[in-house]
Amino acid sequence: MDKKIAEICANFRAAWPEIIARADIAKYTGGLYTPKTMATYDYRGCGVPNSHKIGSKVVYNKEDLIKWLAARLEAVHAKS
């Protein structure tokens, strides 16, 4: 894993609660993912593994979400 991506993941671990509701995903990803996008990924079977329902809310475990995001992050290095 790229050093910068590892740093981003460490920041997520420190700042995020243990459980994150799908409805709040945009807040935690800076708007990169919306609840609708996450619902589509979950429906297609390529979303965050081990999602759960609490009542009518779909929630993600923090660590599973971070690993899922890390697999999708790509470090972009400026050319000099």
BELVENPE-V803939 format. One record per residue. N is the residue number from 1. RES is the residue in three letters. PHI is phi in degrees with one decimal (none if undefined). PSI is psi in degrees with one decimal (none if undefined). D_LAST is the distance of its C-alpha to the last C-alpha in Angstrom with 2 decimals. Layout:
n->(N,N)
res->(RES,RES)
phi->(PHI,PHI)
psi->(PSI,PSI)
d_last->(D_LAST,D_LAST)
This chain:
n->(1,2,3,4,5,6,7,8,9,10,11,12,13,14,15,16,17,18,19,20,21,22,23,24,25,26,27,28,29,30,31,32,33,34,35,36,37,38,39,40,41,42,43,44,45,46,47,48,49,50,51,52,53,54,55,56,57,58,59,60,61,62,63,64,65,66,67,68,69,70,71,72,73,74,75,76,77,78,79,80)
res->(MET,ASP,LYS,LYS,ILE,ALA,GLU,ILE,CYS,ALA,ASN,PHE,ARG,ALA,ALA,TRP,PRO,GLU,ILE,ILE,ALA,ARG,ALA,ASP,ILE,ALA,LYS,TYR,THR,GLY,GLY,LEU,TYR,THR,PRO,LYS,THR,MET,ALA,THR,TYR,ASP,TYR,ARG,GLY,CYS,GLY,VAL,PRO,ASN,SER,HIS,LYS,ILE,GLY,SER,LYS,VAL,VAL,TYR,ASN,LYS,GLU,ASP,LEU,ILE,LYS,TRP,LEU,ALA,ALA,ARG,LEU,GLU,ALA,VAL,HIS,ALA,LYS,SER)
phi->(none,-59.0,-58.3,-66.7,-65.1,-61.5,-65.9,-61.7,-62.9,-63.5,-64.3,-61.0,-58.7,-73.9,-99.6,-87.9,-72.1,-65.8,-122.8,-124.5,-73.7,-55.1,-61.5,-101.9,-59.9,-62.6,-62.7,-83.3,-107.3,65.8,85.8,-67.6,-126.3,-109.0,-57.5,-65.4,-61.8,-63.9,-62.9,-64.6,-60.1,-62.2,-61.7,-79.4,84.6,-117.9,-87.5,-63.5,-69.3,63.0,-69.7,-133.0,-116.3,-119.8,64.4,-99.1,-94.4,-88.1,-129.6,-120.1,-71.9,-51.9,-65.3,-63.3,-65.4,-63.0,-63.5,-63.6,-64.9,-59.2,-67.4,-102.2,-77.9,-132.0,-74.5,-111.1,-103.6,-68.1,-85.2,-109.0)
psi->(135.9,143.8,-40.8,-40.8,-40.5,-38.6,-42.4,-45.0,-39.4,-39.0,-40.4,-46.5,-39.2,-32.0,-27.3,150.3,167.5,-31.4,133.0,124.2,141.2,-37.0,-22.2,5.9,-36.5,-37.0,-40.4,-20.3,11.4,26.2,2.3,-33.2,140.8,163.2,-37.4,-42.8,-45.0,-38.3,-40.3,-45.9,-42.9,-43.4,-40.1,-8.3,13.5,19.4,-166.0,127.3,155.3,35.0,156.8,165.9,134.3,106.9,-123.5,1.9,133.2,133.6,155.5,141.8,135.8,-50.1,-40.2,-41.1,-43.5,-43.5,-40.4,-45.3,-43.1,-35.8,-19.5,-11.9,142.3,126.9,131.2,119.5,133.0,140.9,139.2,none)
d_last->(22.43,18.91,19.16,18.09,20.63,23.21,22.75,23.28,26.33,27.70,27.54,29.42,32.00,32.64,32.99,34.64,38.37,39.71,40.67,38.74,40.65,39.20,40.24,37.83,34.79,32.89,33.30,31.81,28.86,27.90,29.39,27.34,30.66,34.07,37.49,38.20,35.11,36.03,39.62,38.55,36.50,39.50,41.90,39.93,39.80,36.03,35.94,35.97,38.51,41.63,41.82,45.16,47.46,49.07,51.71,50.05,46.51,43.94,42.02,39.26,39.14,36.12,35.05,35.51,33.47,30.57,30.59,30.78,27.83,25.72,26.46,25.01,21.85,18.59,15.50,12.58,9.21,6.37,3.76,0.00)
